[in-house]
Each structure stands twice: as structure tokens, then as C-alpha cells.
Amino acid sequence: MTKKFSISIFILFLFTGIVHAQTDKNSPLFLELKKQDSLFFERGFNNCDIAYLEKTVDENLNFYHDNGGFQDKKLFMERTKQNICGNPNKKPIRKVIENSLEVFPLYSNGELYGAIQTGEHQFFIREKNKEDVLGGQAKFTSVWTKKDGNWVMSDVLSYDHKDPAKAKLTDNLQQLMQDNNIPTLGLGVIEDGKLKEIKVYGTLDGKTTAPYNSLFNVASLTKPVTAMTVLRLVSLGKWNLDEPLYKYFTDPDIANDPRNKKLTTRLVLSHQTGFPNWRWMKNNKKLSFEFDPGTKYQYSGEGYEYLRKAVEKKFNKSLEELAKQNVFQPLNMNDTSYIWNEKKQGGRIVTGYGTNGKPFDIVKNKTASGADDLMTSVEDYSKFLIGVMNSQLLSREVYEAMKTKQVEIKKNKYFGLGFEIYDLGNNEIALSHGGSDNGVNTIAFILPDTKQGLVIFTNVDDGYKIYEPIINHYLGKAGKKIVEIETK
């Protein structure tokens, strides 16, 4: 064993190519490897996706464990199935210590063919209806190599395992959840225009551990997706931002009010329709104008539903179909839908809770709402934000219009086309939108200049309580400015 270990290390560092200095933690390589590590352990190890592990582990894997001995791929997979996934009622969970990660590129003849990743991680024991218990800490070194365009793990060292009694909790997010009674948290971190990290904590329903691809009802985070679907049609020359909507649809409640002819897509997306948020909130339950369209800001879900009906009439397609064609499929958002699908979503949907701890019923829409109740995952919504910030869907002209201030909400805060706009000073902006409903609090951010983004999903009425420390941590000075604008 000792001889084999020494030979492997010798081969690893001397004959696999030149090992360069540690790569910068904002570099594409570092962020890509951090994502690979996150997916490998969250999806494969924590959630026992054996098929994912099979394709991500090299056929000639060399795995060295200072307590468990040497393992090739066959033995590694057997022990994973037996020791890690064999007892779902008492499950080992791995979490990386983020600031410990380092990445060293591997080159051969000047070309990158792999990388060495080092760091420390902690292991917890998860039992049903109990808090995770810290079970130990260790160091790791992984060698990732590119094969057929995909990253695979070819060599692993797991060593310096500490006595559980000497390990200390390092996951501040988990502590934050406990302190604020947040049942489930989904977090997506975007840096340099790429998804850096996916984290999902808690349970689906108070019992079943929430997997990395859990589905959340994101409430009004639906609206930016609807907006991008329509703006994509504008970019393709199939729809006009300033064409009156009455040409395609007029709501019977306002048919006799001449102001209906002033409604346009631009006014809907920037919340200048003059509509209330929802007609059902009014005594007569009827839609009506509360001011002339285009004269001021007033948030309105009715406006987005109005636009949905106009677009569906024009194209003779449902919003679900239009979104699939123009947003979901181009961005590979395979876990996102306006409409409930029991077979696809039933086993992964997160239950929402009130502050009294009582669960709400899962919303199961049979028709799309342009304003509310989108079902999506942290990964999918992060893909959406990346697609927006990298202008993958929109023409340059429409992209610029989207992030142009259309109407003022308050000092240094505006609405553009589909997103709120925070003026951070020095010609920098942040695009944002939130969602709030029974058992739902969600928020998302894009910083176009720095290519940063953040997704926060929670499943409780007061989940907003943990926004500020998360925003400050992941968005730094920009995050603090956003919080300052929002709380003034």
C-alpha cells in the first residue's frame, strides 16, 4: 500500500505534466472546478445519484483513503452504495469548507488537460426529523481531467481525518437557517458569468432531505421569465414593445374604457399599466384603471396576465409553449415550468410553510400564469440569470432597453423591462426581482458589469429575514449598497 501510494503521487506530480501555480479564485478554471466539486458531492454523494457518479468517475480511478485504504472504481462504487447510500435513514452528508479550495492547472505541451483541486471538507450524519450532526473533517486532493469535453475525477486523496470532537461547524448558512427557523434554502452563486455554486439545505416536506435539484415555487420570480419570453419575441422581430395590446386582446372589464388602447408591452413590463396588483383584492372583483397608463409606477400582476393573454392570442400558443421555445430550451432549463406535472415534479417539490409551522398546499396550476407560481430549480433559475446577463436571448438593442430605467420606484431604485434596477453609483447597476406568496420568499440579482449573480429561494412566509447577510456576503460592496437603498 505504501509503495503504491508513493508511486501514484510520483506519477501524479511528475509525469502527468507541468503543475502550474494556483489559479486565481475568480478565474474560469477555478469556478468551473468549484462547480464540478459541488455537483459531484451534492448530487452524487449527498443525494446518491449513482448514475451521475458512474459517468463522473474515471474508469481508471485511483482513490486513496488514510483509513479506508486504496480503492479502484469498482470498489469505490461498491463502498459508496453500501456505506454512503445503504441506509437512507442515517445518511452521511459532505460539505466543503469554501475558503479552503485551491486549484492548480495541469498542462501538457502548453495545453490544459486537467487540474488538481485541494481543500477541506466536513461530514455530517443526517437522520429523519433531526438536525444534521457534525461527524468529522478531512483534507482532500482531487485530480480532474478532460475526456471528450467532460470533466472526470481520475485520482483522489482523502486524508488527515480529524476526530469528530475536534471538528468545528464552518457552514454559516446552516447556522443562519437554524437561527431564523428557515425550513429549506436554495442558493445559486454566479461569478464571472458562470454558475459557481449550487446549495440546497433542509427538506422537501419536513421529512425527506431536499436534493440539489429540488423544485421551488418562486412566486413573482415568474415575471422576469415571462418578460424575457416576450422580449425574445421582440428581438426576433415578431413582437413590438410599443404596439397597443388591444389589437390582440382586450379584457371585458375595461372594454368600455378608452384607456385600454394605451396599454403596451413596455408599460406592462415596467408596471405602468394603472392596474391594481390583483382584481380579486377589490370589492367588486373587476379589473379597472386606477390611473392613466404610463403616468406612474404601480406593481401589477394583472398587467403580466394581460400581456400573457395578448401574446397567446397573437401566436395561438400557450405561454408555456412560447417559453419552452424561446427561453427554456435555448438555456437548457429542463426543470422549469408554469404548469404542474405530477409525474415530473411530484417527488422534488418543496412544501411551503407559514410562520406558525403549518404547511400550505402545493400550487398545481393547469394553465400558465404570466405573473406567479413558476416551478423551477436553483440551477435552472441561475441558468436563466446567466442567459440574461450574457445577452444570450436578446438583441443588443433590446438588451439595452431591458436594463434602462423606465420609471422611478424610489430614490436610486427603478423598474426596467422585467427587472427592478438599483443605481449603485459610478454607472453601475444591479437588476433584481423578488417573489413572495404563502410559504414562499425568493429573490434574484444580476450585476451586469461584474457578471455576478445570486439566487435565494426559501419556503417560509418570513424567509426574507436571511436575505441581508447572504446578499452582503456574496455581493460584497454592491450587496451592501443594495441593502442600503432597499432599507432607506
C-alpha positions in Angstrom: 0.0 0.0 0.0 2.7 2.5 1.0 4.7 1.7 -2.2 1.6 2.1 -4.4 0.7 5.3 -2.7 4.3 6.7 -3.3 4.3 5.6 -6.9 0.9 7.2 -7.5 2.0 10.6 -6.0 5.2 10.5 -8.0 3.3 9.8 -11.2 0.7 12.4 -10.4 3.0 15.3 -9.8 5.9 14.4 -12.1 4.6 12.6 -15.2 1.2 14.0 -15.8 2.6 17.3 -17.0 3.6 20.6 -15.5 1.8 21.7 -12.4 1.4 25.5 -12.5 0.8 27.9 -9.7 -2.6 28.1 -8.0 -5.2 29.7 -10.3 -6.9 32.8 -9.2 -10.2 32.2 -7.4 -12.1 34.3 -9.9 -10.7 32.6 -12.9 -13.0 30.5 -15.2 -11.0 27.3 -14.3 -11.3 27.8 -10.6 -15.1 28.5 -10.9 -15.6 25.5 -13.2 -13.8 23.1 -10.9 -15.7 24.5 -7.9 -18.9 23.8 -9.7 -17.7 20.3 -10.6 -16.9 19.6 -6.9 -20.2 20.9 -5.8 -22.2 18.8 -8.3 -20.1 15.7 -7.6 -20.7 15.7 -3.9 -24.1 17.3 -3.7 -25.7 15.3 -6.5 -23.6 12.1 -6.4 -22.6 11.7 -2.7 -25.2 13.6 -0.7 -28.2 12.5 -2.9 -26.8 9.2 -4.1 -27.2 9.7 -7.8 -25.2 6.6 -8.7 -25.6 7.0 -12.4 -24.0 10.5 -12.1 -21.1 9.2 -10.1 -20.5 6.4 -12.7 -20.1 8.8 -15.5 -18.1 11.4 -13.5 -15.5 9.0 -12.1 -12.8 7.9 -14.4 -12.7 4.2 -15.3 -9.1 4.0 -14.0 -9.8 5.8 -10.8 -7.2 5.7 -8.0 -8.7 6.6 -4.7 -6.5 6.7 -1.5 -8.1 7.0 1.9 -5.9 7.2 5.0 -8.3 5.0 7.0 -10.1 3.0 4.2 -7.1 2.0 2.1 -6.8 2.0 -1.7 -9.9 1.8 -4.0 -10.3 1.4 -7.7 -13.5 2.5 -9.4 -15.3 -0.8 -8.8 -14.5 -0.9 -5.0 -15.2 2.9 -4.7 -18.7 2.4 -6.2 -19.4 -0.6 -4.1 -18.5 1.1 -0.9 -20.4 4.2 -1.9 -23.6 2.2 -2.4 -23.1 0.2 0.8 -21.6 2.7 3.2 -22.9 6.1 1.9 -26.2 5.2 0.4 -27.1 1.9 2.1 -29.0 3.5 5.0 -31.1 6.5 3.8 -32.4 6.9 7.4 -28.9 7.7 8.7 -27.1 9.3 5.8 -23.5 10.8 5.6 -23.6 14.3 4.0 -20.5 16.1 2.8 -20.0 19.9 2.7 -16.9 21.7 1.5 -15.2 24.5 3.5 -15.3 27.1 0.8 -12.3 29.2 1.6 -10.1 26.1 1.7 -10.4 25.4 -2.0 -7.4 25.7 -4.3 -7.0 24.8 -8.0 -3.7 24.1 -9.8 -3.9 23.7 -13.6 -2.2 20.8 -15.4 -0.6 21.4 -18.8 1.0 19.1 -21.4 2.8 20.7 -24.3 1.2 24.0 -23.4 -2.4 22.7 -23.5 -4.6 22.4 -20.4 -5.7 18.8 -19.9 -6.7 18.8 -16.2 -6.3 20.3 -12.8 -5.6 19.5 -9.2 -8.1 20.6 -6.6 -7.4 20.7 -2.9 -9.4 21.7 0.1 -11.0 20.6 3.3 -14.5 19.2 3.9 -16.8 18.2 6.7 -19.1 15.3 7.1 -22.4 15.3 8.8 -24.8 12.5 9.8 -28.4 13.2 8.7 -31.3 11.4 10.3 -35.0 12.0 9.6 -36.6 14.7 11.7 -33.3 15.6 13.3 -30.7 18.3 12.8 -27.5 17.2 11.0 -24.8 16.2 13.4 -21.1 17.1 12.6 -19.3 13.8 12.2 -15.7 14.8 11.1 -13.4 16.8 9.0 -10.7 15.9 6.5 -8.4 17.2 3.7 -8.8 16.1 0.1 -6.9 16.3 -3.2 -8.7 15.5 -6.5 -7.3 15.3 -10.0 -9.8 16.3 -12.7 -9.1 15.6 -16.3 -10.9 16.5 -19.5 -12.2 13.5 -21.5 -14.4 14.0 -24.6 -15.1 17.5 -23.4 -16.3 16.5 -20.0 -14.6 16.7 -16.6 -13.9 13.4 -14.8 -12.3 12.6 -11.5 -9.3 10.4 -12.0 -7.3 10.5 -8.8 -8.4 11.3 -5.2 -6.6 11.5 -1.9 -8.7 11.7 1.3 -6.5 12.2 4.4 -5.9 13.9 7.8 -9.3 12.8 9.1 -10.0 14.6 12.4 -11.7 13.3 15.5 -15.3 14.5 15.3 -15.0 16.0 18.7 -12.2 18.3 17.4 -14.1 19.4 14.3 -16.0 22.8 14.3 -19.0 23.8 12.3 -18.0 26.1 9.5 -21.2 26.4 7.5 -22.6 29.8 8.4 -25.6 29.3 6.1 -26.8 26.3 8.1 -26.4 28.3 11.3 -28.3 31.2 9.7 -31.2 28.9 8.8 -31.4 27.5 12.3 -31.3 30.9 13.9 -34.2 32.1 11.7 -36.3 29.0 11.5 -35.9 28.6 7.7 -37.0 25.0 6.8 -35.4 24.9 3.3 -32.9 27.2 1.5 -31.8 27.1 -2.1 -28.8 29.2 -3.1 -27.2 29.8 -6.5 -24.0 31.8 -6.8 -22.8 33.2 -10.2 -19.4 34.7 -10.8 -17.7 35.7 -14.0 -21.0 34.9 -15.8 -20.9 31.3 -14.8 -22.6 29.2 -12.2 -20.1 28.8 -9.4 -22.2 27.0 -6.7 -25.5 25.3 -6.0 -26.6 24.7 -2.4 -29.8 23.3 -1.2 -30.4 22.8 2.6 -33.3 21.4 4.5 -36.1 19.1 3.5 -38.8 18.8 0.8 -41.6 18.2 3.3 -40.2 18.2 6.8 -39.0 14.6 6.3 -37.3 13.9 3.0 -33.9 15.6 2.5 -34.1 18.2 -0.3 -31.8 17.2 -3.2 -29.7 19.7 -5.1 -32.3 19.7 -7.9 -35.3 20.4 -5.6 -38.1 22.3 -7.3 -39.4 25.6 -5.7 -42.5 27.6 -6.4 -40.8 31.0 -6.9 -43.9 33.2 -6.9 -43.2 36.5 -8.7 -39.8 35.5 -9.9 -42.1 34.2 -12.6 -42.4 37.7 -14.0 -38.8 38.1 -15.3 -39.1 34.8 -17.2 -42.4 36.0 -18.8 -40.7 39.2 -19.6 -37.7 37.5 -21.3 -40.0 35.3 -23.3 -41.7 38.3 -24.7 -38.5 40.3 -25.2 -37.1 37.4 -27.1 -40.0 37.7 -29.5 -39.3 41.4 -29.8 -35.6 40.6 -30.5 -36.7 38.2 -33.3 -38.9 40.9 -34.8 -42.1 39.0 -34.0 -43.5 41.4 -31.4 -43.3 45.1 -30.8 -42.7 46.8 -27.4 -44.8 49.8 -28.1 -47.7 48.3 -30.2 -51.0 48.7 -28.4 -52.2 45.4 -26.9 -55.8 45.9 -27.8 -55.0 44.7 -31.3 -54.7 41.2 -29.8 -56.7 41.3 -26.6 -59.0 43.5 -24.5 -60.3 42.5 -21.1 -64.1 42.7 -21.0 -63.9 44.6 -17.7 -62.2 47.6 -19.4 -63.6 47.3 -22.9 -65.6 50.5 -22.5 -62.7 52.5 -21.0 -60.8 54.2 -23.9 -57.6 54.0 -21.8 -57.3 50.3 -22.7 -55.9 51.5 -26.1 -52.9 53.0 -24.3 -51.6 49.6 -23.0 -48.3 48.4 -24.4 -45.8 45.7 -23.6 -43.4 48.4 -22.4 -45.9 49.7 -19.9 -46.7 46.2 -18.6 -43.1 45.1 -18.2 -42.3 48.3 -16.2 -45.5 48.2 -14.2 -47.1 51.4 -15.6 -50.5 50.0 -16.7 -52.6 51.7 -14.0 -53.9 48.3 -12.9 -54.0 47.1 -9.3 -51.9 44.1 -8.3 -54.9 41.8 -8.5 -58.5 42.4 -9.3 -59.7 39.9 -6.7 -58.4 42.3 -4.0 -61.1 44.8 -4.9 -64.6 44.7 -3.6 -66.2 44.2 -7.0 -63.5 41.7 -8.2 -63.3 43.6 -11.5 -60.3 44.9 -13.4 -60.1 48.7 -13.7 -57.6 51.6 -14.1 -56.5 53.4 -11.0 -54.6 56.0 -13.0 -53.8 56.7 -16.7 -51.4 54.2 -18.2 -47.8 55.4 -18.5 -48.1 58.2 -15.8 -46.6 56.4 -12.8 -45.4 53.1 -11.3 -47.7 50.6 -9.6 -46.8 47.0 -9.3 -49.3 44.8 -11.0 -49.6 41.0 -11.6 -52.7 41.8 -13.6 -50.6 43.6 -16.2 -48.5 40.5 -16.8 -51.6 38.3 -17.1 -53.0 40.8 -19.6 -49.8 40.6 -21.6 -49.9 36.8 -21.5 -53.4 36.7 -23.0 -52.4 39.1 -25.7 -49.3 37.2 -26.7 -51.1 33.8 -26.6 -53.8 35.3 -28.9 -51.3 36.7 -31.4 -49.3 33.4 -31.7 -52.0 30.9 -30.9 -49.7 29.2 -28.5 -49.7 29.0 -24.7 -47.2 30.9 -22.6 -45.8 27.5 -21.6 -45.1 26.6 -25.3 -43.7 30.1 -26.1 -41.4 30.0 -23.0 -40.1 26.5 -23.9 -39.3 27.5 -27.4 -37.8 30.9 -26.7 -36.2 30.5 -23.2 -36.3 27.1 -21.6 -34.9 25.1 -24.4 -32.2 27.6 -25.6 -30.9 27.9 -22.0 -31.3 24.1 -21.2 -33.8 24.8 -18.4 -35.2 21.3 -18.2 -36.7 21.6 -14.7 -38.8 24.8 -15.2 -42.5 25.0 -16.0 -45.5 27.2 -15.5 -47.8 24.2 -15.3 -47.8 21.4 -12.8 -46.7 18.0 -13.9 -47.2 15.4 -11.2 -45.0 12.8 -12.7 -42.0 15.1 -13.2 -42.4 17.4 -10.3 -44.2 15.5 -7.5 -41.1 13.9 -6.0 -39.0 17.0 -5.9 -41.3 19.9 -5.0 -40.6 21.9 -1.8 -43.5 22.4 0.6 -44.1 26.0 1.8 -44.8 26.9 5.4 -46.3 29.7 7.4 -44.5 31.3 10.3 -46.8 29.1 12.5 -45.1 26.0 11.1 -48.2 24.8 9.2 -47.7 23.7 5.6 -49.5 25.2 2.6 -50.9 23.1 -0.2 -48.7 22.8 -3.3 -50.0 25.0 -6.1 -50.8 22.9 -9.1 -51.7 25.2 -12.0 -53.2 23.6 -15.1 -52.8 26.8 -17.1 -49.8 29.2 -17.0 -49.8 32.5 -15.1 -47.6 35.2 -16.5 -47.1 36.6 -13.1 -46.9 33.8 -10.5 -46.2 30.2 -9.5 -43.4 29.2 -11.8 -41.8 25.9 -10.7 -38.0 25.8 -11.1 -34.7 24.7 -9.5 -31.8 26.7 -8.3 -29.7 25.5 -11.2 -32.3 26.4 -13.8 -33.0 29.9 -12.5 -29.3 30.5 -12.3 -29.0 29.4 -15.9 -31.8 31.9 -16.7 -29.9 34.8 -15.0 -26.7 33.9 -16.8 -28.6 33.8 -20.1 -29.9 37.3 -19.3 -26.6 38.8 -18.2 -24.7 37.3 -21.2 -27.4 38.5 -23.6 -27.9 35.0 -24.9 -31.6 35.6 -25.8 -31.9 39.3 -26.7 -30.6 41.6 -29.4 -28.2 44.3 -28.3 -30.9 46.9 -28.7 -33.5 45.1 -26.7 -30.9 44.1 -24.0 -30.0 47.7 -23.5 -33.7 48.7 -23.3 -34.3 46.0 -20.7 -31.7 47.5 -18.3 -32.7 51.1 -19.0 -34.6 52.9 -16.2 -38.2 53.2 -17.4 -39.9 54.5 -14.2 -38.7 55.5 -10.7 -39.9 53.5 -7.7 -37.9 55.3 -5.0 -34.5 57.1 -4.7 -31.9 55.1 -6.6 -34.4 52.3 -7.5 -36.3 52.0 -10.8 -38.1 49.5 -12.9 -36.7 48.5 -16.3 -38.3 45.9 -18.6 -39.0 42.9 -16.3 -36.4 43.7 -13.6 -36.0 46.3 -10.8 -32.9 48.4 -11.3 -30.7 49.5 -8.4 -28.5 52.5 -9.2 -25.2 51.7 -7.3 -23.3 54.8 -8.5 -20.3 55.0 -10.8 -22.5 54.0 -13.7 -23.1 50.5 -12.1 -26.4 48.9 -11.7 -28.0 45.7 -10.3 -31.0 44.0 -11.8 -33.3 42.3 -9.3 -36.7 40.8 -8.7 -38.3 39.1 -5.7 -41.2 36.8 -5.1 -43.5 36.5 -2.1 -46.5 34.3 -1.5 -47.9 31.8 1.0 -44.8 29.8 2.1 -42.6 31.5 -0.5 -39.9 34.1 -0.3 -37.4 34.3 -3.2 -35.1 36.9 -4.7 -32.6 37.1 -7.5 -29.9 39.6 -8.6 -27.7 40.3 -11.6 -24.8 42.6 -11.7 -24.2 43.1 -15.5 -20.8 44.9 -15.1 -19.1 42.4 -12.8 -21.1 39.4 -14.2 -22.1 38.4 -10.7 -25.5 36.9 -9.8 -27.3 35.4 -6.8 -30.4 33.3 -6.4 -32.0 32.8 -3.0 -35.1 30.5 -2.6 -36.8 30.0 0.8 -40.0 28.2 1.7 -41.5 30.2 4.6 -43.5 33.4 4.9 -40.7 35.3 6.5 -37.7 33.8 4.6 -36.7 37.4 3.7 -35.1 37.6 7.2 -32.0 35.9 5.9 -31.6 37.9 2.7 -29.4 40.7 4.1 -26.5 38.6 5.4 -26.4 36.4 2.3 -26.5 39.4 -0.1 -23.8 41.2 1.9 -21.6 38.0 1.9 -21.9 37.1 -1.8 -22.3 40.5 -3.4 -19.9 42.5 -1.2 -19.9 46.3 -1.6 -22.6 46.1 -4.2 -24.7 44.0 -1.9 -24.3 46.5 0.9 -25.4 49.3 -1.4 -28.5 47.3 -2.5 -29.4 46.8 1.1 -28.9 50.4 1.9 -31.2 51.5 -1.0 -33.8 49.0 0.0 -33.9 49.9 3.7 -33.9 53.7 3.3 
